[in-house]
Every structure is written in structure tokens, then in C-alpha cells.
Amino acid sequence: MQTKQKQAWGPFLREVLGPNVPWLWYILNTVAAMSVNTMFVGLTDLSSQFLSGAVLDDNSILYHYLGLMLLMMVVSLLMGISQSWASFVAERNIQRRLWTKMIRMPMRLYDRQAPSSLISRVTSDTSEITYSLNYVFTLITDTYTAALVLVQIWMRSRFIAIALLCVIPYVWVVTVLPGRLIYKVRNIAQQRFAEVTTFVAERLSSITLVKSAAAERADLALGYQVVDEHYKANLRYCILDGITQPFSYGTEGIVGAIVLIAGSILVQRGTMDMASLLYIYMLRQTVYSVMSSYIFCYYNLKNTQGSTAKIAEIMSSEPEVLTREKSFTQPDSDISMDNVTFRYEDRDVIQNVTVLIPKGKVTAIVGPSGAGKTTLLSLLERLYTPDEGEIRFGKTPVETIHLDEWRGATGYIQQSSPLLSGTVRENITYGLNREADESEIIAAAKKANCYDFIARLPQGFDTPVGAMGGNFSGGERQRIAIARMIIKDPDYLLLDEATSNLDAENELEVQQALNGLMKGRTAIVVAHNLRTVVNADNIIVMDQGRIQAVGTHETLYGTCDLYTKYFDLTFAA
């Protein structure tokens, strides 16, 4: 991707700022700020009258000065409160919309980035966006102030006003060119921050592996390296920021020099009095502040744009479309795959698969690791869309069936099913679109062979499972996940090594529960242990992403070399 495309303002303004900002409140704040700046110019005029001694002849100047200052204080106070509230609303809106995008983001996009790096997108990155909003509206206010001040200067000296306009090219040069560098450097710094987040989250979640592998020293060195890269990226940003500071602050000297030189010439010629020169010189601070504000505002926007490039990418991504053309409330039918090919990056994971999964039957998928078995399940769950070919339910292409209804009718258990923070009860009923009574929950737990250990817990079903189910063993987590699927009572079952984390005794009992659940349902089972699938109605043998053979155990054993080999190895073990 080219740099010019990366720094395009469109996605940042359209996707990130556009729909998430309470623009009315920011506009009201901007109007209030303009009013304050108008009053400030009035105070500057009154101050010049103070210095010229006019207050001695007219005491009303003092009263006007105090009244104007008090009004400025009140408006500024209300404006500050309102602006803070608007920033909080904008941040909340961005987080909500970003969370919606992440939840509905296609799996292919998840696969392109570490999930832990997405955490900072919702937290720290959104704060930077709302922080930059203040600069955006400050820019509008300062544009108004610049026009107001230049009009005041023009009324007193057109020569000085035109001379001050010569500062604009200088401001443009010291703003735009460094701004593009700031974008690049800040973007790199944000990527390094995401790498630190990912590394720490990954190592801490796998701390048992780190210690059991005696890899503390190696991971310490890797951690230092990741942190050092983040430090170097931040240091480059600080150096660049330090280099740009003198150019922005130099604006003050240039503006002051123009006013003094041009003003002294006019005073010597007798075309300007000292009171007017004094007033213009006092306004020169406002001119400098406005010019500097342009510089810092642009720097901050490029800084924010660079640090939130990933947010703009996520915001502009196309979500999964849940509502399709047809409802899934149709008669049960066979599921067929016709010349289905699925690619991950440039590699074909599934190649030209054509197979029929009969309704109401148990279909097993067997084969060596990397054969594409789990990918086939993911395609049937519609987590992914085939790159080529078509999956049909009966004669209906599954892509035309409502996605949420399809997944709602499917029970999917992975090889290592995760639990979410909450109680055991909440995990068993997770995703259930109805209320489950206590008897249902207990019955599901008993069928999954997890009731006994749950009953021994201090709070029973209300015991917290911990982050990612960390309070339980892998086998216990798997049985809770199976109970979740049992209480869901889905029409179709997708089991990916569902009993792999159980000991021999529990595996037998849970397998018996699953066998009872699979009766009369369409079930697709992935298993390495062929003993669990010999009684399947249909067995699909896969290798290197292709179908090698399809049939029952009786028809495959002795005719399919790969199946015969794996079956003999299983029972020999």
C-alpha cells in the first residue's frame, strides 16, 4: 500500500470522526469560543486605552473592561464543561461503533491481526481521537480569530496587514511537510505499542508454558527487545517533535519583527500614531497564537491519524451480513459441497471438495493433521466463505440463508472450547435466547458429566470461572462447554475433537451423552481417535485438503489405504 493511500483523510474523517461526534455541541462550543475571542479583542482594545491614559478621562472604560472580563469567565466555564462532556460522548460513540465492527468483522480480517492488539484500539486509541477533536474546533475558532484580528489591523494599517499575510507560506512549509513525517513516525510507534501489548498478553496467558520450558531468560530477552523497539519508535517521534518546535515558535519572532519594522516605518513617516502601533503590537500575540495553533493542530491531527490508522481500517471494513434472502425455517435436508476451494493467503487449504452430508446421520471426518478437517467444519459453520464452489442445504445455497439463524441452529464445540469471565451458570447458558430454569441447567451438567465437580464448588453454579476459565482444568472447561451445547439443543452438531481433553473415564461417559444427543440429528464429527467414529453412518477421509474416500467403516477398511493405516495404528495403540 502506498504512503499516499495510507495518509488519505477520507477513512479517518468519514469512518472515525463523521458518525460518532455530537457535532451540534461542538458547534455550540465553537460559537461560544468565537464569542470569547471577540470579547478578547475588545479587551485588547480597552487595554490599549488603559496604556494610552484614556481611562483617566473616561471611567466607563474600566467598568466595560471588568464587565467584559467577567462575561468571558462565565462563558469559558460553561464552554469547558460542555466541551468535556461532548468529548466523552464522542469517545463512547467511537468505542461502541468500533466494538460493533469488531464483533461483526469477518473471520478473515481477524486472522490478519493479533486479537490482543485490538484491545488498544478500543481503549487508548479512541482517547487520542477525542483529544484531537478539540484541536479541530480550535482550528475553526482560530480561523475566525485570525480574520477578526486582521480586520482590526487592516482598519489601522493596510500595510502591516498585508505584510503579516507573508507569514502564511512559512506557516504552510513548517506545517505540512513535518506533519507527513509525524504521521509515519507515529504510526510506527503505535504498531510497536500494539506489539508490546500482544507480547505481554500472550506470555502472561501462557506463563505455565514459559516456566515449565525454563524459558524465562529467553522471554526476558525477547520482552526487552519488544520494549526497546517501542522505546526507539517513541524516541524518534520525540526527536521529530523537538525539531519541529523551533519552527513553530519562530513564528512569534517573525510576526513581532514584521509589526515592529513596518510600524516604525509608518510612525516615522507620520502615517500612524503610537497608540495604533501599540494596539497592533498587542494583537501580534494573538496573530502568533493563531499561526502556532494552525501548526500544532495539523501536527496533532497527523499524530492522531497515524496512531488510529488501524481503527479507520476496521471502521471501513465490511461486516458480516446476518440477514440474507431466506429463513432457515425449512424442512431438514442434506448438506452438500460442490467443488469447494478455500484459500488462506496464497495456500489452498481445501481443494475442489465435493461431498454429501446426509440429513439425520452422523458424518465423521478423519485424516492426518493439516488435512483440512477443522477448516471444513469452519466452512460448514459459515465462519468463512469458500473462495470457489458452493455449499447447499438441499437445493438452497447456504449463502442465501440468514447467517444468524444458521449459526443459531448449530452446536459447535472446538477441540479446546473457551469459557468467558462470569459464573459457571452464565457459561452454560451463554448464547441461549431464552431463560433456562435450574432443572434444565442441572440436567445438562449431568449429561456432560460435570455436575459432580460443580456441586462441590463453594458457590455451585454461581462460582466464577475466572479469566478464560482459568479456575478450571482443560477437561472441566470442555465439559462445561459440552453442557452449554446440550442445553442449547441444536438441530445440527459440529464436533471438533470434543472429547480430546477428557480422561478415559470421562471421555466414555461424555461420548455416551453426545451419542444420545446425535441420534436423529445431522452431526459432523472430527476425530483423530477412530474408535469414536467406527459406528458413524458416513466417514469422510481427507488428506492435504482433498477428499480421499467416503463411506462406512466396513466399505473403507481394506479399500482405503489411508483409513486402514490410521485404523490399525489406533487399535494397535
N, C-alpha and C positions, 0 to 999 in steps of 0.2 A: 504494500500500500504506500502510495506516495505521501510525502510530507504535506503537500498542499491539501490532499484529501483529509489527512489526519487533523489539520488545523481548521477545517471548514467550520464556520459558525453555525450552519444550519441545524445539525443534530443537537448541538448544545442549547441553542435558543428555542428550537421547535419542540424537542422532546423533553429537555430537562427543565427549562425555565417556563416555557409557554403555558402549559396547562396546570401548573402547580402553584402559581404565585397569586395571592389575593391582590390583584392589580389595583382594585379600587382604593384599598387602604394605602398602598404605596403612592398612588396618585395624590390622595389627600395629604399624605405626608410631604410629598414633593411641593404641593401648593403651599403648605404651611412653611416649608423651608424657604420657598421663594419669598413669602411674606417676611420671614425673619431677615433674609438677606436685603430685602428692600428697606426694612427698618434699620439694618446695619449701615446701609449707605446714608440714610438720614442721620444716624448718629455720627457718622464720619463728618458730614456737613456741619452738624452742630458743634462737633469737637473743633473743627477748624475755626468756627466763630468764637469758641472759647479762647483759642490761642491768639486770635486776632484782637481780643479785648472787647468784642461786641456785647458780651454778657454784661459788661458794666453799664451799658446804655439801655439794655433791654433784659430785665429779669425773667421774662417769659421763656427765654431760650433755655434757662436752667430747668424750668418746670417741664418744658417739652422733652428735654433730654432725659429727665428722671422718669417721666411717664412712658416714653418710648422704650427705655431700658426695662422697666417693669413688665410691659407688654411682651417684649422679647423673651423674658424669662418664663412667663406663663406659657406662651406658645411653644417654646423649646421643650418645656417639661412635658406637655401633652404630646408633642411630636415624638419625643424619645420613648414614652410608654407605648404609643401606638405603633411605632416602628419596630420595637422589640416584639410586640405581640404578632405583628404581620410576619416577622422573620420566623417565629416559632411555628406559625400556621404553615408557612411555605415549606419549612423543613419536614413537618409532619406529613404534608401532602406528597412531597417527593419520596419520603420513606414508604408511604402507603402504596404509591404507584409503582415504585421500584420493587417492593415486595410482591405486588400482584404480577409484575412482569417475570420475576424470578420463579414464582410458583407455577406460572403457566408457560414457562420457557421450554421449548422442545429439548429432549434429552441430548440431541446432537450438540446444542450450544453448551449444555452442562459439561459435556465431555471435553470441551476445548479449554476449560479453566478449572483450577482447583476450587472446590466448594468453599474451603476455608478463606480463600481470598475474597469471596463475595461478602464476607462479614463486614469488612471495612467499607464496602460500597454503601451499605445501609447505615453505617454509623458515622465514621469520621468524614467520609467524602461528602455526605449530604450537608454536614455542618459548614463545610467550606463553600458550598453553593449558596447557602443562605447568607453567609458572611459577605459574599461578593455582591449580593443584591443591593446592599447599602451603597456600594460604590457605583452601581449602575444608576441609581436615582440621584446620587450625589453629582454624577456627571451631568444629568439633566438640570439640576439646580444650579450647578456652577456655570453651565452654558447661559442660563438666564442671568446669573450674576455678572458674567463677563459682558453680556450685551448691555446690562444696566449700567455698569461702570464705564464702559466705553462711550455710552451716550453722554454720561456726565462729563467725561474727559473731552469728548467732541464739542460739547457746548462751551467749554472753556478754552480748548485749543485743538483745532483740527490737525495741526502739525504734529503734536505729541501723539494724538490718537492714531494717525497713520503710521508714525514711527513704531508704535507698540505692536502694530499688526505684523511688522517684520519679524517678530519673535515666533510667529506661527510655524514657519518652515523649520526652525531649530527644534521646536517642541515636537514636530512630526518625526524628525530624524531620530531624536533621542527617545522616542516612544515606540514607534512601530518596529524598528529593527531589533532593539533589545527584547521587545515583547515576544517576538517569534523564538528567540533563543530561550527565554524564560519558559515558554510552553514546552519546548523539547526537554529541558533540564528537569522541569517539574514533573513531566510525565514519567521520566526515568525514575525520579525519586519516589513517585507513587508506586511504580512497579516493584521497586526494591522494598518498599514498606509492605506490599502485599506478599512478597516472598518471605519476609520475616514472619508475618502472621501465619502463613501456610506452614513454614518450617516448625515454628513453636507449637502450633496446634497439632501437627502430625506427630511430632516427637512426644509431646505430653500425653496424647491419646494412646501411644504405643510404648509407654515408659517401661512396661514389663518386658517387652522385647529388647529394649535398649539395655536394661540391666542384665537380663539373662544371657544376652550375647556379649556381655562385657565390652560394650561399645561406647561407654561414657566418654573416654578420651577422644575417640574419633568424632562423636557427635558434638563434643565441646568445640573441637576444631572447626567442624562444619558450621556450628552456630556462630562462632566468632567470625567466620568468613562471611556469612549472610549478613550479620550485623555490621561488619566493616563495609560491605558493599552499600548498605543503606546509608552509613555514615558518609562515605565518599560521595554518594549522589546528593545528599543534603549539603555537603561542603561545597560541591560545585555550584549548587543553587545559591548558597550564601555568598560565594565569591562573585558570581554574576550579579547578584543583587547589590553587593558592595561597589562593583564597578559602575553600575547604573546610577547609584545615589548621587555622586558629584554632578552628573549631567543634569539631574532634575533640580538639585539645589542651586546649580549655577544659573538657573532661570531667574532667581531673585536678583542676583548681581546684574544680569543683563537688563532686566526691567528697570531696576533702580538707576542704572547708568543712563539708559535712554531718557528717562524722565528728567534727571538732573542736567544732562548735557543739552537736551532740546529745550528744557525750561530755562536754563541760564542764558541760552542764546536769545530766547524770546524776551526775557527780562531786560537784558542789555539793550535790545532793540526798542524797548518801551512798549511792546505789544502785549505784555502780560504783567499783572501786578503780583506781588509776593504772596498775597492771600490766595489767589488762584493756584499758583505754583505749590503752595503749602497743601492745598486741598488735593491736588493731583498727586502729590508725593505721598500723601496719606492713603490714597486709593491704590497706589502702586503695590502695596502689600496685598490688597485684595486681588489685583491682577496676577501677582505672583502665585498666590494661593490657588487661583483658578487654573493657571497654567500647570502648576505642580499636580493639581487634582486630576487633570487630564492624563498626565504621565502615570501617576500611581494607580488611577482607575484602570487604565489599559493594562498595566503590569499585573494588577490583581486579577483581572478578567482572564488574561492569558494563563496566569498561575492556576486559577480555578478550572479553566477549560482543560489545561494539561492534566490536572490531578483527577478530573472527572471524565476523562475520555471513555473509560470503560462503562461508566454509568450511561453516557449518551449512547454507547453501542447497545447496551442492554435495553434501554428505553426504546430504541428504534427497531429492535428485533420483533419479528412476527410471532405472536403467541400461538399456542395450540388452539385450534378451533374445536370447541367441545360440541357445539350444536351443528349437526350435519343435516342431511336431507331426510333420513329415515329413522324411525324409532326402532329400538331393539326388541320391542314387544311383538315378536313374530314367532311362528312355530319353530321348534328346535330343528336343526338341520346339520348336515355335515359341514366341516370347515375344510376348505381346500386351498392349496397354494399352487399357483401356476407360474412356473419359470421365474421364481422369486430370487433376486440377487440383492444383497445388501453389502455396501462398502463402508469400511471405516478408514477415512482418509483415502489413500490410494490402494488399499488392500481389500480384496474380495473376501469377506468373512463367510457369507452364504452365496453359493453359486448355482444358479439355474435349478432351484429346488422345486420339484413338482411332487406333491404328496396329498393324500386324502386322510383327514382325521374324522373317523366315523362318529356320528352322534350317539350319545349314551354309552360310549365304550371307553375303556382305559387304553390310552396310547402311550407307550414308553419310547423314549428317545435315548439311545445308548451310543457309545463311541468313546474314543480316547480324548484326553484333554486337548482343548483347542479345536475340536471337531466342528464347533458352531452350535452346540446343543442349547446353551443358555441364550445365545443370540436368537435362535429360532423361537424360544419362549418369549423373548422380549418383543419380537415381531408380532406374535400372536396376542400378547398383552397390549399391543399397539403403543408401546413406548417409543418405537421407531417406525418409520415408513420405508417400505422397500424402495431401493433405487430403480429396480426393474421388476416386472412381473406384477402379479395381483393376488391378494388374499380375498377369498369369498366365503360368505356364510350362506350356504345353499347356492342360489344364483345371484345373491346380492353382494356387490363389492363392499368389504368392511369399511372402506374409507367413506362410504356414504351413510354409515350408521353413526348415530350420536356417540361421540367418544366417551363421555361421562357415563352413559348408560352401559356401554360395552364393558368398561372397567368396573363399574358397579356390580355387574353380573358375574365378575370373575374373581376367584380367590387365588392370589399369587403369593407363594411362600418361597423365599430365596434360601440359598444354602446357609446363610447366616443372617437371619432376619433381625433388623434393628428394633430397639424399643425407644420411645420418646420419653423425655422427662415428664414425670407425673406419677400417678399411682398405678398399681397393677390393674385395678378395675378400669381405669381410663385407657390403658393399653389394650386390654381385651376388647373393649367396646369402641376402640378407635376406628373411625370411618363408618360406623353404623349410623344409618339415617333414621333410626327410631330409638326409643327408650327400651333398655333391656332390664328386666327385673332380676332380683337376686338369684332366683332359682335357675334362670337361663345361664347366668354367669357361672354359677357353681356347676351346672351340668356340662357346660363347655370345658371348664377346667378339669373336671373329672375325665372326660373323654380324651383330653390332651395329656392326661397323666401328670398334671401339675397342681391338682387341688391339695394334695397332702402337704407339699412343701409350702404352699401359700398359706394354708391353715396354721402352720407353725410360725409364721411371721408375726412380729409384735402387733401389727395393725391389720393383719389379714390382707384382704383385697385393697385396703386403703394404704398399704405400705408404699412409700416412694421407691421407684425403680432406680433412681439416680440418673446422671447424665449418660445417655446412650445405653441405659440399662446396666450401668457399671456395678450395681449392687448384687447382680446375679451372675451365675456361671453361663457359659455359652449354651449348654444343654437346657438350663432353666429358661433362658431367653427364648430359645427355639420353641419350647413347649407353650410358653405364653403366646407366642406368635401363632402357633397352631390353634390354640384356644380362640384367638381372635378370628381366625378363618372359619372355625367350626360355628361360632355364634353368628357369623355373617351369613352362613348357609348359602353360598353362591351356587349358581347354576352350572358354572364351569370352573374347573380346577387346573391350576398351573403349579406344579410342584417341582422345584429345582433343588434336588438333594435335601428334601425337607427334614429327613431324619438323620442327616450326616453328623450332627453334633451331639447325638444321644448315645448313651452306653447301650450295650447289647440288650439288657432287660427292658429299658425304657423304649428303645427302638422297636422292639417287638410289640409292646403294648400300644405305642402311638401308631405304629404301622397298621395294627388291627383297627384302631379308631379311624384312620384315614381310609382303610379298605371299606369300612362300613359307610363312610361319607361319600366315597367314589361310586358306590353302587347306583346305577341308573343315571349317572351324570356323565357328561363329556369331560374326561380328565386327561391331561397331558403331563407325563411324569418323566423327569430327567433323573437318571440314576447311574452311578458307577458300579454299585453292587447289584449284579444281575439277579441275585436271589430274590430281590424285591420286585422284579418285573417279569419273571418267567410265566406268570399267570395272566399277563396283560393280554387284552384282546388283539392288540396291534402293536408291533415293535418296529421302530424306525432305526436303522443302523446308519450312523453318519461318520464321515472321516474327511477332514480337510475341507469342510464347508459343503460337501456334496452328500447326496443320499446314495448309500451303497446297496441297501436292500430293505425291503419292507415285508413283514409277515408275522406269523406267530412263532413262538419258540420252537414248536415242532417243525415248521417249514424252514426256519432259518438255521437251526443247528444241523451241521453237516453239509449245508449247501452254501452258507455264507462264511468264508474263512475267517473274516474279522470277528464276527459274532461268536463262532465256535471257539476261537482262540481266547476271547475275553471270558466266555462262559467257563471254559476249562480252567483258566487261571483263577477265576473267582472261587470255584469249588475246591480247587487244589489248595488254595489258601485256607 
